[in-house]
Amino acid sequence: MQREAWAVFLLLFLAGAVAYAHVTTTAEEYSRYNVGWNGTSGFAAVEIRDLTDLDPTAILLIFAPDQPFSPDEAGSLRAFLDSGGRILIADEEGNANQLLADLGSAMRVRPGNLSSLDRDHAAPGLFTVSVVGNDTLFAGVETIRVNRPAAVEGGEPLLETSPLTWDDADGDGRPGGKEIFRTAIVCAREGNLTVLGDPSLFINAMLPENPAFIENLQPVLVDAAHSRTGTTSPVINTIAWIQETPAVATALIALGVLPVAWRFGRKRDE
Protein backbone atom coordinates (compact mmCIF):
# COMPACT_ATOMS: atom_id res chain seq x y z
CA MET A 1 0.00 0.00 0.00
CA GLN A 2 2.87 2.35 0.83
CA ARG A 3 4.47 1.67 -2.56
CA GLU A 4 1.20 2.52 -4.33
CA ALA A 5 0.93 5.76 -2.36
CA TRP A 6 4.45 6.77 -3.39
CA ALA A 7 3.65 5.94 -7.03
CA VAL A 8 0.56 8.16 -6.91
CA PHE A 9 2.57 10.94 -5.26
CA LEU A 10 5.27 10.70 -7.96
CA LEU A 11 2.70 10.85 -10.76
CA LEU A 12 1.02 13.87 -9.19
CA PHE A 13 4.39 15.57 -8.73
CA LEU A 14 5.35 14.99 -12.39
CA ALA A 15 1.95 16.16 -13.59
CA GLY A 16 2.27 19.27 -11.45
CA ALA A 17 5.77 19.98 -12.77
CA VAL A 18 4.58 19.67 -16.37
CA ALA A 19 1.59 21.91 -15.69
CA TYR A 20 3.80 24.50 -13.96
CA ALA A 21 6.26 24.51 -16.87
CA HIS A 22 3.36 24.98 -19.28
CA VAL A 23 1.77 27.94 -17.52
CA THR A 24 5.09 29.69 -16.81
CA THR A 25 6.31 29.83 -20.42
CA THR A 26 5.11 31.84 -23.38
CA ALA A 27 5.73 32.15 -27.12
CA GLU A 28 5.77 35.97 -27.09
CA GLU A 29 8.67 37.41 -29.06
CA TYR A 30 11.54 38.84 -26.97
CA SER A 31 9.95 37.66 -23.70
CA ARG A 32 12.33 36.39 -21.04
CA TYR A 33 9.72 33.71 -20.30
CA ASN A 34 9.97 32.39 -23.86
CA VAL A 35 12.42 29.47 -24.06
CA GLY A 36 11.88 29.15 -27.81
CA TRP A 37 14.06 30.50 -30.59
CA ASN A 38 12.56 34.00 -30.52
CA GLY A 39 12.58 34.43 -26.73
CA THR A 40 15.30 35.93 -24.54
CA SER A 41 15.36 33.37 -21.72
CA GLY A 42 19.00 32.56 -22.48
CA PHE A 43 20.25 36.14 -22.38
CA ALA A 44 21.95 36.89 -19.06
CA ALA A 45 20.93 40.28 -17.72
CA VAL A 46 19.56 42.02 -14.64
CA GLU A 47 16.09 43.44 -15.21
CA ILE A 48 15.18 46.81 -13.74
CA ARG A 49 12.06 48.96 -13.77
CA ASP A 50 13.30 52.04 -11.92
CA LEU A 51 15.51 54.24 -14.10
CA THR A 52 16.76 56.38 -11.22
CA ASP A 53 20.09 55.84 -9.44
CA LEU A 54 21.45 53.51 -12.13
CA ASP A 55 24.89 51.96 -11.68
CA PRO A 56 27.16 53.93 -14.07
CA THR A 57 29.59 51.00 -14.35
CA ALA A 58 26.96 48.86 -16.12
CA ILE A 59 25.44 49.13 -19.58
CA LEU A 60 21.72 49.83 -19.75
CA LEU A 61 20.06 47.94 -22.61
CA ILE A 62 16.72 49.09 -23.98
CA PHE A 63 15.65 46.67 -26.68
CA ALA A 64 12.50 46.40 -28.74
CA PRO A 65 10.88 49.24 -26.78
CA ASP A 66 7.07 49.32 -26.96
CA GLN A 67 6.22 51.81 -24.20
CA PRO A 68 6.78 55.60 -24.14
CA PHE A 69 9.23 57.22 -21.75
CA SER A 70 7.96 59.96 -19.47
CA PRO A 71 9.84 63.29 -19.24
CA ASP A 72 11.11 62.25 -15.79
CA GLU A 73 12.41 58.94 -17.15
CA ALA A 74 14.13 60.68 -20.05
CA GLY A 75 15.68 63.08 -17.53
CA SER A 76 16.98 60.15 -15.47
CA LEU A 77 18.54 58.63 -18.59
CA ARG A 78 20.22 61.93 -19.47
CA ALA A 79 21.64 62.11 -15.95
CA PHE A 80 22.86 58.51 -16.29
CA LEU A 81 24.67 59.36 -19.53
CA ASP A 82 26.16 62.51 -18.00
CA SER A 83 27.49 60.48 -15.05
CA GLY A 84 29.43 58.21 -17.41
CA GLY A 85 26.84 55.47 -17.82
CA ARG A 86 26.28 53.84 -21.18
CA ILE A 87 22.96 53.18 -22.92
CA LEU A 88 22.46 50.75 -25.80
CA ILE A 89 19.11 51.07 -27.60
CA ALA A 90 18.25 48.15 -29.89
CA ASP A 91 15.24 48.95 -32.05
CA GLU A 92 14.11 48.08 -35.57
CA GLU A 93 10.64 49.66 -35.63
CA GLY A 94 11.48 53.28 -34.87
CA ASN A 95 9.77 53.27 -31.47
CA ALA A 96 12.93 54.64 -29.86
CA ASN A 97 13.08 57.76 -32.03
CA GLN A 98 11.07 59.91 -29.62
CA LEU A 99 13.35 58.91 -26.75
CA LEU A 100 16.39 59.72 -28.89
CA ALA A 101 14.94 63.17 -29.55
CA ASP A 102 14.26 63.65 -25.83
CA LEU A 103 17.87 62.72 -25.09
CA GLY A 104 19.06 65.36 -27.53
CA SER A 105 20.40 62.83 -30.00
CA ALA A 106 20.41 63.27 -33.77
CA MET A 107 20.42 59.51 -34.35
CA ARG A 108 17.26 57.87 -35.68
CA VAL A 109 16.14 54.32 -36.51
CA ARG A 110 14.75 53.94 -40.05
CA PRO A 111 12.57 50.80 -40.26
CA GLY A 112 13.01 48.64 -43.33
CA ASN A 113 13.93 45.16 -44.46
CA LEU A 114 17.64 45.23 -45.12
CA SER A 115 18.89 42.17 -46.99
CA SER A 116 22.23 41.29 -48.50
CA LEU A 117 23.95 39.01 -50.97
CA ASP A 118 26.93 38.98 -48.61
CA ARG A 119 25.65 36.02 -46.60
CA ASP A 120 26.30 32.36 -45.87
CA HIS A 121 22.64 31.45 -45.20
CA ALA A 122 19.78 30.94 -47.61
CA ALA A 123 17.77 33.74 -45.97
CA PRO A 124 18.87 37.11 -47.41
CA GLY A 125 17.97 38.88 -44.17
CA LEU A 126 20.52 36.90 -42.15
CA PHE A 127 23.93 38.27 -43.08
CA THR A 128 27.16 39.68 -41.69
CA VAL A 129 28.11 43.31 -41.22
CA SER A 130 31.53 44.79 -40.57
CA VAL A 131 32.75 46.54 -37.45
CA VAL A 132 33.92 49.96 -38.68
CA GLY A 133 34.28 51.87 -35.42
CA ASN A 134 36.54 51.53 -32.39
CA ASP A 135 34.19 50.66 -29.54
CA THR A 136 34.45 48.44 -26.45
CA LEU A 137 31.16 46.75 -27.38
CA PHE A 138 32.90 45.22 -30.38
CA ALA A 139 36.36 44.69 -28.90
CA GLY A 140 37.99 41.71 -30.59
CA VAL A 141 35.12 41.47 -33.08
CA GLU A 142 35.45 42.02 -36.83
CA THR A 143 31.98 41.04 -38.02
CA ILE A 144 28.49 40.70 -36.54
CA ARG A 145 25.72 38.49 -37.90
CA VAL A 146 22.42 40.38 -38.03
CA ASN A 147 18.84 39.40 -38.79
CA ARG A 148 16.86 41.82 -40.97
CA PRO A 149 18.18 44.93 -39.25
CA ALA A 150 16.97 48.49 -39.63
CA ALA A 151 19.23 51.31 -40.75
CA VAL A 152 20.51 53.85 -38.24
CA GLU A 153 21.02 57.45 -39.34
CA GLY A 154 23.32 59.95 -37.67
CA GLY A 155 26.10 59.44 -35.15
CA GLU A 156 29.46 57.76 -35.52
CA PRO A 157 29.13 54.50 -37.54
CA LEU A 158 30.02 51.28 -35.72
CA LEU A 159 28.50 48.57 -37.93
CA GLU A 160 28.19 48.81 -41.71
CA THR A 161 26.76 46.48 -44.33
CA SER A 162 28.53 45.58 -47.55
CA PRO A 163 27.67 47.37 -50.82
CA LEU A 164 25.65 44.27 -51.80
CA THR A 165 22.82 45.28 -49.45
CA TRP A 166 19.36 46.50 -50.40
CA ASP A 167 16.08 47.32 -48.69
CA ASP A 168 13.84 44.42 -49.67
CA ALA A 169 10.61 46.41 -49.67
CA ASP A 170 8.49 43.74 -51.39
CA GLY A 171 9.95 40.89 -49.29
CA ASP A 172 10.69 38.62 -52.24
CA GLY A 173 14.31 38.06 -51.22
CA ARG A 174 15.67 39.51 -54.49
CA PRO A 175 16.72 43.03 -55.48
CA GLY A 176 14.57 44.49 -58.21
CA GLY A 177 12.57 47.47 -59.35
CA LYS A 178 13.53 50.49 -57.27
CA GLU A 179 15.49 48.35 -54.80
CA ILE A 180 19.11 49.35 -55.30
CA PHE A 181 22.34 48.07 -53.79
CA ARG A 182 23.97 50.30 -51.19
CA THR A 183 25.81 50.27 -47.90
CA ALA A 184 23.89 50.98 -44.72
CA ILE A 185 24.81 51.75 -41.13
CA VAL A 186 23.05 49.47 -38.64
CA CYS A 187 24.75 50.67 -35.46
CA ALA A 188 26.07 54.09 -34.46
CA ARG A 189 26.87 56.07 -31.35
CA GLU A 190 27.02 59.57 -29.92
CA GLY A 191 29.27 59.55 -26.87
CA ASN A 192 27.89 57.01 -24.40
CA LEU A 193 24.64 56.54 -26.33
CA THR A 194 24.59 53.71 -28.89
CA VAL A 195 21.79 52.74 -31.26
CA LEU A 196 21.60 49.25 -32.80
CA GLY A 197 19.04 48.52 -35.50
CA ASP A 198 18.62 44.84 -34.59
CA PRO A 199 17.04 43.77 -31.25
CA SER A 200 16.98 40.16 -32.47
CA LEU A 201 20.68 39.85 -31.58
CA PHE A 202 19.49 39.04 -28.05
CA ILE A 203 17.01 36.27 -28.86
CA ASN A 204 17.94 32.67 -28.05
CA ALA A 205 18.54 31.66 -31.67
CA MET A 206 21.00 34.50 -32.30
CA LEU A 207 23.05 34.33 -29.09
CA PRO A 208 25.49 31.70 -30.46
CA GLU A 209 26.07 33.80 -33.59
CA ASN A 210 27.87 36.67 -31.80
CA PRO A 211 29.32 35.31 -28.53
CA ALA A 212 32.11 37.88 -28.19
CA PHE A 213 29.69 40.79 -28.58
CA ILE A 214 27.33 39.33 -25.96
CA GLU A 215 30.26 38.81 -23.58
CA ASN A 216 31.44 42.40 -24.11
CA LEU A 217 28.03 43.63 -22.93
CA GLN A 218 28.39 42.22 -19.43
CA PRO A 219 27.44 43.38 -16.89
CA VAL A 220 24.23 44.60 -18.47
CA LEU A 221 20.97 45.98 -17.10
CA VAL A 222 17.77 45.57 -19.12
CA ASP A 223 15.00 48.13 -18.91
CA ALA A 224 12.02 45.85 -18.29
CA ALA A 225 9.54 48.72 -18.00
CA HIS A 226 9.72 49.68 -21.68
CA SER A 227 11.41 46.74 -23.45
CA ARG A 228 9.42 43.78 -24.74
CA THR A 229 10.91 41.37 -22.20
CA GLY A 230 7.71 40.70 -20.26
CA THR A 231 4.52 38.83 -21.09
CA THR A 232 0.77 39.35 -21.23
CA SER A 233 0.13 36.03 -19.45
CA PRO A 234 -1.73 36.77 -16.18
CA VAL A 235 -0.47 33.53 -14.63
CA ILE A 236 3.19 34.33 -15.29
CA ASN A 237 2.75 37.94 -14.20
CA THR A 238 1.11 36.85 -10.95
CA ILE A 239 3.90 34.39 -10.19
CA ALA A 240 6.53 37.04 -10.99
CA TRP A 241 4.75 39.54 -8.72
CA ILE A 242 4.74 37.03 -5.87
CA GLN A 243 8.44 36.32 -6.38
CA GLU A 244 9.26 40.03 -6.41
CA THR A 245 7.15 40.79 -3.31
CA PRO A 246 8.77 39.20 -0.23
CA ALA A 247 5.81 39.88 2.08
CA VAL A 248 3.40 38.05 -0.23
CA ALA A 249 5.79 35.13 -0.73
CA THR A 250 6.25 34.80 3.04
CA ALA A 251 2.50 34.87 3.62
CA LEU A 252 1.91 32.13 1.03
CA ILE A 253 4.62 29.95 2.56
CA ALA A 254 3.02 30.44 5.98
CA LEU A 255 -0.36 29.44 4.60
CA GLY A 256 1.19 26.27 3.23
CA VAL A 257 3.03 25.41 6.46
CA LEU A 258 0.25 26.14 8.94
CA PRO A 259 -2.06 23.28 7.88
CA VAL A 260 0.84 20.83 8.09
CA ALA A 261 1.83 22.12 11.53
CA TRP A 262 -1.78 21.96 12.69
CA ARG A 263 -2.07 18.35 11.45
CA PHE A 264 1.10 17.28 13.23
CA GLY A 265 -0.04 19.11 16.36
CA ARG A 266 -3.29 17.14 16.39
CA LYS A 267 -1.40 13.86 15.99
CA ARG A 268 0.81 14.65 19.00
CA ASP A 269 -2.23 15.52 21.10
CA GLU A 270 -3.89 12.24 20.14
N, C-alpha and C positions, 0 to 999 in steps of 0.2 A: 504493500500500500504506500509506503514511504517513497519507493522508487517511482511509482506512478505520479505521486504528488510532485516530485522533483521534475519529472518529464513535462507535466502540465505547466509548472512554473517556468521552465526553460522555453517552452513554446510561446507562452505569454510574453516573456521577456524579449524573445526574438521578434515577435509580432509588434511589440511596442517600439522596439528599436527601428524597425522598418517604417512604421507609421511616423515616428518622430523625424527620421531622415527625409521622409516624403514631404511633410508639412513645413520643414525648415529649409527647404531649397526652392529655388525659383529659376525660371528660364529667362528672366528679364536681362536685357543687354546691359553690360557694365556693372551689374549688381555684384556685391561681394558675397552674396548668398547663392550665386549661380556658379556651380562647379563645372558647367559645360564649357565649350570652347569660347563662347562670347561673354563669359562672366569674368570677374576679377578676383575670385576666391584665392587664387594662387599668388597674387601680388602682395608682397609684404609691405605694410604701411600702417601708420597710426592714424586713425580717423579722429577728426575734431569737428566740433560744431560752433565753437566760440572762436571768433577771429581776433580777439583781443589778447594781449600779452603772449604773442607767439614767440617760440624759441628761435632767435635769429641764426642759430647754428644749423638749423634744419631747413630743408627745402619744402615749401608749401606747394602741393600739386592740386590744381583745380582742373579736373578733366570731365569732358562731356557735360558742361554746366547746363542746367535746365531751369534754374531759379534765378530771379533778379537779385542783385546786391543792393542793399539799402545804402543811403549816403553815409551812415555811421560805419557800415562794414567796409565800404570803399575807403573811408578815412583810416580805418584800422590797417588796411592793407597798404596804404601809402606810408603810414608810420612804420610798418614792418619793413618795407623796402628801404626807407630812409635810415633805419637802424642797422642795415647791412644784411637783412634777410633776403632770401631769394624766392621768387614765385615762378612756377612753371604752369602756364595755362595750355591745356591740350583740348582743342576744339576744332571740329570740322564743319559745323553748321552755322557759325557766325554768331552764336548766342553770347559769346564773350566780348563782342565788339563794344557794347555799351560800357562794360566794366573797364575795358581798355581806354575808352574815352574818359571815363571818370578818374582813371589813374593818370591822366595826362599823357597817354602814349599815342603815338602816331601809327602804331602797328594795327593791322586789321586782318581778320580771317575772311577769305573769299571762298565760299562754298563752291564745290565743283566735283568732278569725277576724274581726277588726274589718273592717267594710265601711261604705260611706257612700253616700248619695245626692248628696253634694256632690263630684261628680267630672265629668271631661270625657272619660272613657273608658268603654267598654261594661262593662268588668270592675268590679264594685262594690268589689273589694279594692284597686284602684289609684286613690287619691284624694289630695287635698291637705289638709294640716293647717296650722294657723297657729302662727307663732312668738309665744309669749306671755311669754317671759322675756328678760332682757338678758344675752346670753352671747356671747363672742367666736366661738364655733363657728358662730353664726348671724348674725354681723355683716353688715349689708347685705341680709339675707334676710327676707322677710315670710312666705313659705309654703314648705313642703317637700312634695314628692310622695312618698308612701309606698306600700308594696306589702304588703297584709295584715299590718299590724303587730300586735304584742301591746301590751297596756296596761301601764303602769308605775305602781306605787303608791308613795306616799311621796316625799319630797324636794320641791324647788322646781320647779314645772312649767316646761318650756321649749317643748314642742310639744303642742298640744291640737287634737282633732278638732272638727268642727262638731256641733251638736245633732242633725244628721241621720245619726248614726252608730249602728250596732248591732252586736252580736256575732252573726255569722251561723253559729250553732251547727250547723244542718243543711246548710249549704253550698249552698243553693238560690239564693243571690243576691238574695233578697227578705226583708224583715222580716215576721215572722208568728209566731203562737203566743205564746210567752213572750219573744220577741226584741223588746226595746223600744228606742226611740231614746234616745240619751244622748250626752253629751260624754265623752271619754276622754283621758287624758294618755298620750302615747306616748314622751315623753322628759322626764327630770327630772334634777336634780343635787343633790348635797350637797357643798358646797365644791368641791374639785378632782375629785370623782368624778361622772361622768355616766353615766346608763343610757339607752340608746336601744332601743326595742322593735322594731327593724327592721334586721337585718343585711343584708337584700337591697339596701340603699342603696348597697352597695359592689360589687355585681355589674356586669358589663359593660353589661347592658341598662339599668340605672338610672343609671349615671354621668352621661349627658347630661341627666338630669332635674333634677339639683341641682348644677350646676357651681360655684356660689359656695360652697356648703357644703363640697364636696370640696376646694376651694382653701383654705378657711379651716382645714382640718385640717392642712395641711402646715407643718412637716415632721412626719411621723407614723411611729411604729414599730408594727409588727404582731407580736403575740405568736404565733409560729408553733408553739409547743409545745402550746398548748391550743386555738387557733382552727382551724377547718376550712379551712385554706388549703393543706394538703398533698394527698397522694394515696396510694392503696393500691397503685399500680402499682409492681412491683419494678424494672422497667426505669428508670422515671423517678427513683425513689429512689436507685438505684445511680449513675445519671449525676449527680444532685445531690450525692451523697456524694463522688464523685470531684472535682467542681468545688469543693466546700467543703474538700477535703483536699489542700493543695498538694503534700505529699510523694508522694501516690498519683498525682496528675496529672503530676508531673515524671517519675516512674518510667514511666508509660505513654508519655509523649512520648519518653523515652529508648529504650524498647523499639521504638517505631516508627522512630526515627532510626537505631539501630544496624544493622539489616539493610541499609538504604540505604547507610550509610557503608561497611559491609563489602563490599557489591557494587561500589561505586566504587573501593574499595581494591584489589579483585581485578583490576579493569579496568586500573588504573594499573600493577600488577605485570606484567600480561600484555603 
